[in-house]
Amino acid sequence: MKITGEDLKGVFIKTYGCQMNVYDSERMTDMLAPAGYTPVAGPETADLIVLNTCHIREKAAEKVYSELGRMREWKEAASRAGRRVTIAVAGCVAQAEGEEMVRRQPAVDIVVGPQSYHRLPALVARAPFGRPLVETEFAVAEKFATLDGVEGRRPLRTSKGPVAAYLTVQEGCDKFCTFCVVPYTRGAEISRSVAAIVAEATRLAGEGVREVTLLGQNVNAWHGAGPEGRDWGLGRLLFRLAEIRGLDRLRYMTSHPVDMADDLIEAHRDLDALMPYLHLPVQSGSDRVLAAMNRRHTRAGYLRLVDKVRSARSDIAIAGDFIVGFPGETEADFADTLSIVDAAGYAAAFSFKYSPRPGTPAATAADQVPEAVKNERLLRLQALIADRQTAFMASRIGVEAEVLFERPGRHAGQIIGRSPWLLPVHVAAPETLIGTIGRVRLTGASANSFSGTFAMRGVAAEALSAAEVAA
């Protein structure tokens, strides 16, 4: 059916949490377009409101219910004005709560999990004609097939920016860390095919995207079917993506240490397009805590892996994740965590207090760490991480780096690009350079970004000519 201007409806999607949720929200928007839905800036003008939720943070469900209370007010106001508004909750909180969400918040019309959101257009069409709809089946193979069909029909929306995009290649996790809800909300590991990934990346490059970040709950566990019928590993996939014309830079996240295969490490050594940045969560520096977490690696094994990666790519920036105050963590265990920050030589790390997730083994452990102790340990760890990040950034001052310019800065005459180590770079230059890659000498650093000037002898030809025109 042809959609006319009178048929167009507004959709507002609010995204919580991880990069994969950002990607999922973009694909929901794509899937709703044939039904006449177009994005709007806020819920007050939307005919369809979607909350795409994340269950990783503490009290995630309660925050969603609080937001739904506000959305209910928009819905009731619209109803008084004679306009119907549909409210859908998607993502991991939706998967975890299911029917309970409808019971607690009657304003919700649709509950759809992260592995079944490809059914959202059909659910939206059915929503006005009956009771609230709950769809939480683990239908990820069907979802991937639907994604491949959607991306083949129209330009892909990429909220990361006009020249950088996310691309989901793998979902789910088979590791069952005792603190984590992902295996319960995203299901078992499953990988998209090489053909589907290459097709999406090629279309993104054709639309002007120059950097793609491959996403997965456990992305380096990706083993997708290759064109010859055999599974490929992530290293081989990266080499294939680097062949795509116009796609100059590749990244991936987030990885598990036990899946860091030799071919992937070799890609860091041999593939110029693969940026020298690796997010490799460790979670704790204590073997006793790692065992309780079911992480499947040891402290020594992790550090050997870090050394192996650095031997392959000496300028690589390694980032970690830490959970502080896991049940049973002693001061000695925490001291091991502090010491691994230096031993691993992190350029950055993300750290969080342990908070129980319903249904996970650690949530019912008897030896929970007092909240005050967790708070104090987190502050100490974050201070150490900040100090090491400052040292890493200082080590890059004076270095010349290839920077992909992504967007205007906050100040007139300023643009912001992305360094190879992921951190942003502020440069005084015209907006005409957005979408180009230029060589920049890093001259200063703040807490989380660099400033720099063009290293004129090495500026990419396209950037140099534009800079000369501006001058």
C-alpha positions in Angstrom: 0.0 0.0 0.0 1.3 3.4 -0.9 1.7 5.8 2.0 0.5 9.4 1.5 1.2 12.5 3.5 -2.1 12.1 5.3 -1.2 8.6 6.4 2.1 9.6 8.0 2.3 9.1 11.8 5.0 10.1 14.3 7.2 7.6 16.2 9.4 8.6 19.2 11.9 6.1 20.3 13.8 6.6 23.6 16.9 4.5 23.8 18.6 3.3 27.0 21.9 1.6 27.6 24.3 0.0 25.2 25.4 0.6 21.6 23.4 -2.4 20.5 20.2 -0.8 21.7 21.1 2.3 19.6 21.4 0.0 16.6 18.2 -1.8 17.5 16.3 1.5 17.8 17.6 2.6 14.3 16.3 -0.7 12.9 12.9 -0.4 14.5 12.6 3.0 12.9 13.5 1.4 9.5 10.9 -1.3 10.0 8.1 1.1 10.9 8.7 3.3 7.9 6.7 1.2 5.4 3.7 1.5 7.8 3.9 5.3 7.6 5.8 6.1 10.8 8.4 8.9 10.7 10.6 9.9 13.6 9.6 12.9 15.7 11.6 14.8 18.3 9.5 14.1 21.4 6.6 12.1 22.8 4.2 15.0 22.8 3.7 14.8 19.0 4.1 11.0 18.6 1.4 8.5 17.6 3.8 5.7 18.7 6.1 5.9 21.7 8.8 3.2 22.1 11.0 2.8 25.2 14.0 0.6 24.2 15.3 -0.5 27.5 18.4 -1.9 29.1 18.7 -4.1 32.1 22.4 -3.7 32.9 22.2 -0.7 35.3 20.8 -0.9 38.8 17.1 -0.5 39.3 16.6 -0.5 35.5 13.0 -1.7 35.7 11.9 0.9 38.2 13.4 3.7 36.1 11.4 2.4 33.1 8.2 2.3 35.2 8.8 5.9 36.3 9.2 6.9 32.7 6.1 5.1 31.7 4.2 7.2 34.3 5.2 10.3 32.3 4.3 8.6 29.0 0.9 7.7 30.4 0.2 11.4 30.9 1.1 12.1 27.2 -1.2 9.3 26.2 -4.1 10.5 28.3 -3.7 14.1 27.1 -3.7 12.9 23.5 -6.9 10.8 24.1 -8.7 13.8 25.5 -7.8 15.6 22.2 -9.2 12.7 20.2 -5.9 11.2 19.2 -4.7 7.6 19.9 -1.2 7.1 21.1 0.4 3.6 21.3 3.0 2.9 23.9 5.5 0.0 23.4 8.3 -1.1 25.7 11.2 -3.0 24.0 14.6 -4.2 25.0 15.9 -6.2 27.9 13.6 -4.9 30.6 10.7 -5.8 28.5 12.1 -9.3 28.0 12.6 -9.7 31.8 9.3 -8.2 32.9 6.9 -9.6 30.2 3.3 -9.8 31.4 4.2 -8.1 34.7 4.8 -4.9 32.8 1.3 -4.8 31.4 -0.1 -5.6 34.8 1.8 -2.8 36.6 1.3 -0.2 33.9 -2.0 -0.5 32.0 -1.0 2.3 29.7 1.4 -0.1 27.9 0.0 -1.5 24.7 3.0 -3.6 23.5 5.8 -5.4 25.3 8.4 -6.8 22.9 11.8 -8.3 23.7 15.1 -7.6 22.0 15.0 -10.8 20.0 11.5 -10.2 18.6 11.3 -6.5 17.9 11.2 -7.3 14.2 7.6 -8.1 14.8 6.9 -4.6 16.1 5.1 -3.3 12.9 2.6 -6.2 13.1 2.1 -5.7 16.8 1.5 -2.0 16.3 -1.1 -2.8 13.7 -2.9 -5.2 16.1 -2.6 -3.0 19.2 -5.9 -1.0 18.8 -8.0 -4.1 18.6 -7.6 -6.0 21.8 -5.7 -6.5 25.0 -2.1 -5.5 25.4 0.3 -7.6 23.4 3.4 -9.3 24.9 6.0 -10.8 22.5 9.2 -12.1 24.1 10.1 -15.1 22.0 13.8 -15.7 21.3 13.4 -15.4 17.5 16.8 -14.1 16.7 17.3 -16.1 13.5 14.0 -14.7 12.2 15.1 -11.2 13.4 18.4 -11.4 11.5 16.6 -12.4 8.3 14.2 -9.5 8.7 17.0 -7.1 9.4 18.7 -8.2 6.2 15.5 -7.6 4.2 15.0 -4.1 5.7 18.5 -3.0 5.1 18.3 -4.0 1.5 15.3 -1.7 0.8 16.2 1.8 2.0 19.1 3.9 3.4 20.0 2.9 6.9 19.6 5.4 9.7 22.8 5.8 11.8 22.4 8.0 14.8 26.1 7.7 15.6 26.6 10.3 12.9 26.9 10.8 9.2 30.3 9.2 8.8 30.4 6.5 11.6 27.9 3.7 12.2 27.2 0.7 14.4 26.6 -2.7 12.8 25.3 -5.7 14.9 27.0 -8.9 13.8 26.3 -11.1 16.9 23.8 -11.4 19.7 23.4 -13.3 22.9 25.9 -15.0 25.2 26.7 -18.5 26.3 29.1 -17.6 29.1 26.6 -17.3 32.0 28.7 -15.0 34.2 27.0 -15.2 37.6 26.3 -11.5 37.7 24.9 -11.0 34.2 21.3 -11.1 32.8 22.3 -11.1 29.1 21.9 -14.9 28.6 18.4 -14.6 30.0 17.3 -11.4 28.1 19.3 -11.9 24.8 19.5 -15.6 24.7 22.2 -17.9 23.3 25.0 -16.7 21.0 24.0 -16.4 17.3 25.9 -14.8 14.5 24.8 -13.1 11.3 26.2 -14.4 8.0 29.2 -12.9 6.2 27.0 -12.1 3.2 24.5 -10.1 5.4 27.2 -8.2 7.2 29.1 -7.3 4.0 25.9 -6.2 2.3 25.0 -3.9 5.2 28.6 -2.5 5.5 28.7 -1.9 1.7 25.4 0.0 1.8 26.7 2.1 4.7 29.9 2.9 2.9 27.8 3.9 -0.1 25.9 6.4 2.1 29.1 8.1 3.2 30.0 6.1 6.3 33.7 5.7 6.7 34.0 4.0 10.1 32.0 0.9 11.2 31.9 -0.5 14.7 30.9 -4.2 14.8 28.7 -4.9 17.8 27.8 -8.0 19.8 27.2 -9.0 23.4 30.2 -11.2 22.9 31.4 -9.9 19.5 34.6 -11.9 19.3 32.6 -15.1 19.6 31.2 -14.3 16.2 31.4 -17.3 13.8 29.2 -16.5 10.8 28.5 -18.6 7.8 30.9 -17.7 4.9 30.0 -17.8 1.2 31.6 -21.2 0.8 29.4 -22.7 3.6 32.0 -22.7 6.3 32.0 -20.5 9.4 34.4 -17.6 9.5 36.0 -16.0 12.6 36.0 -12.3 13.4 39.6 -11.7 12.2 38.8 -13.0 8.7 35.6 -10.9 8.6 37.5 -7.8 9.4 39.9 -8.4 6.5 36.9 -8.8 4.2 35.2 -5.6 5.4 38.4 -3.7 4.9 38.1 -4.5 1.1 34.9 -2.4 0.9 35.6 0.8 -1.1 35.2 3.9 1.1 35.1 2.0 4.4 38.4 3.2 5.9 38.2 2.3 9.6 36.9 -0.7 11.6 36.3 -1.3 15.3 34.5 -3.9 17.3 33.1 -4.3 20.9 32.6 -5.9 23.4 35.0 -8.8 23.7 35.4 -11.7 26.1 39.0 -12.7 26.9 38.4 -16.4 26.2 37.3 -15.7 22.6 40.3 -13.6 21.7 41.5 -15.9 18.9 44.9 -15.8 17.2 43.4 -14.7 13.8 41.8 -11.7 15.5 45.1 -10.7 17.2 46.8 -11.1 13.8 44.2 -8.7 12.3 45.4 -6.1 14.8 48.9 -6.7 13.6 48.3 -6.7 9.9 45.2 -4.7 9.1 45.6 -0.9 8.9 41.9 -0.3 8.8 41.4 -1.9 12.3 41.8 0.8 14.8 44.3 0.3 17.7 41.7 0.1 20.4 40.5 -3.0 22.3 37.8 -3.1 24.9 38.6 -6.3 26.8 36.6 -6.5 30.1 38.4 -8.3 33.0 35.8 -7.5 35.8 38.2 -8.3 38.7 41.9 -8.8 39.3 41.3 -11.6 41.9 41.3 -15.2 40.7 39.0 -16.1 43.6 36.4 -13.5 42.5 36.9 -14.4 38.8 36.0 -18.0 39.6 33.0 -16.9 41.6 31.9 -14.8 38.6 32.4 -17.8 36.2 34.5 -15.6 34.0 36.5 -18.7 32.7 39.8 -16.8 32.7 42.5 -16.1 35.3 44.4 -13.0 36.1 47.6 -14.4 34.7 45.9 -15.7 31.6 44.3 -12.3 31.0 47.7 -10.5 31.4 49.4 -12.9 29.0 46.6 -12.1 26.5 47.2 -8.4 26.9 50.9 -8.9 26.3 50.2 -10.9 23.2 47.9 -8.2 21.8 50.5 -5.5 22.6 53.2 -7.6 20.9 51.0 -7.6 17.8 50.2 -3.9 17.9 52.4 -1.8 20.1 50.4 1.4 20.0 47.1 -0.2 21.0 44.9 1.3 23.7 43.3 -1.3 25.9 40.2 -0.5 27.9 38.7 -2.7 30.7 35.5 -3.2 32.7 35.4 -3.7 36.5 32.7 -4.7 38.9 33.5 -3.6 42.5 32.0 -5.3 45.6 31.0 -8.6 44.0 29.6 -10.9 46.7 32.5 -12.2 48.9 35.0 -9.7 47.6 37.6 -9.0 50.4 40.0 -6.1 50.7 42.7 -8.4 49.5 40.6 -9.3 46.4 40.1 -5.6 45.8 43.8 -4.9 46.1 44.3 -7.4 43.3 41.9 -5.4 41.2 43.8 -2.2 41.9 47.1 -3.8 40.9 45.8 -5.2 37.6 45.1 -1.7 36.4 48.8 -1.0 36.3 49.7 -4.5 35.3 47.4 -4.3 32.2 48.4 -0.8 31.4 44.9 0.4 30.7 44.3 3.5 28.7 40.8 3.7 30.1 38.3 1.5 32.0 34.7 1.5 33.0 33.9 0.6 36.6 30.6 -0.1 38.4 29.4 -1.2 41.8 27.9 -4.7 41.9 24.2 -4.7 42.0 22.0 -7.8 42.1 20.1 -8.8 38.9 17.0 -10.9 39.6 17.4 -14.5 38.4 21.2 -14.5 38.4 23.2 -16.8 40.7 25.1 -13.9 42.4 21.9 -12.1 43.4 21.2 -14.7 46.1 24.7 -15.1 47.4 24.9 -14.9 51.1 28.1 -12.8 51.4 26.9 -9.5 49.8 29.3 -6.6 50.3 27.9 -3.6 52.3 26.9 -0.7 50.1 29.3 1.7 52.0 32.2 -0.6 51.3 31.3 -0.8 47.6 31.1 3.0 47.4 34.5 3.5 49.0 36.2 0.9 46.8 34.6 2.3 43.6 35.9 5.8 44.4 39.5 4.4 44.9 39.4 2.4 41.7 38.0 5.3 39.7 40.7 7.6 41.0 43.4 5.1 39.9 41.8 4.6 36.5 41.5 8.4 35.9 45.2 8.8 36.8 46.2 6.1 34.3 44.0 7.5 31.6 45.6 10.9 32.2 49.0 9.3 31.8 48.0 7.6 28.6 46.7 10.8 27.1 49.8 12.6 28.1 51.9 10.0 26.3 50.1 10.9 23.1 50.8 14.6 23.2 53.1 15.5 20.2 52.0 12.4 18.3 50.6 12.7 14.8 47.4 10.7 14.4 44.8 10.1 11.6 41.6 11.7 12.7 38.1 11.1 11.2 36.2 14.3 11.4 32.6 13.6 12.5 30.7 16.7 13.6 30.9 20.4 14.4 32.3 21.4 17.7 30.6 23.6 20.3 32.5 26.6 19.2 32.5 28.4 15.9 35.2 27.3 13.6 35.7 24.0 15.5 35.1 20.4 14.4 35.4 17.2 16.3 37.0 14.0 15.0 37.8 10.6 16.4 41.3 9.5 17.1 42.5 5.9 16.4 42.2 5.3 20.2 38.5 6.3 20.2 38.9 9.5 22.1 37.6 12.7 20.4 39.9 15.3 19.0 39.0 19.0 18.8 40.5 21.0 15.8 40.0 24.5 14.5 38.9 23.8 11.0 35.9 24.4 8.7 32.9 22.1 8.7 33.6 21.2 5.1 36.2 18.8 6.5 33.5 16.6 8.2 33.7 13.2 6.6 37.4 13.4 5.8 40.4 11.9 7.5 43.2 14.3 8.3 46.6 13.9 10.0 46.6 15.9 13.2 49.3 16.7 15.7 47.9 16.2 19.2 48.8 19.3 21.2 46.7 19.1 24.4 44.4 16.9 26.4 41.5 17.4 28.8 39.9 14.7 30.9 38.4 12.8 28.0 39.5 14.4 24.7 42.4 15.8 22.8 43.0 19.1 21.0 45.3 19.3 18.0 46.4 21.1 14.8 46.9 19.8 11.3 50.2 18.3 10.6 50.3 19.9 7.2 52.8 17.6 5.6 50.5 14.6 6.2 47.0 15.9 5.8 44.9 13.8 3.5 44.7 15.5 0.1 40.9 16.2 0.4 41.3 17.8 3.8 44.3 19.9 2.8 42.6 21.4 -0.2 39.6 22.3 1.9 41.8 23.8 4.7 43.6 25.9 2.1 40.3 27.2 0.7 39.1 28.1 4.2 42.4 29.9 4.9 
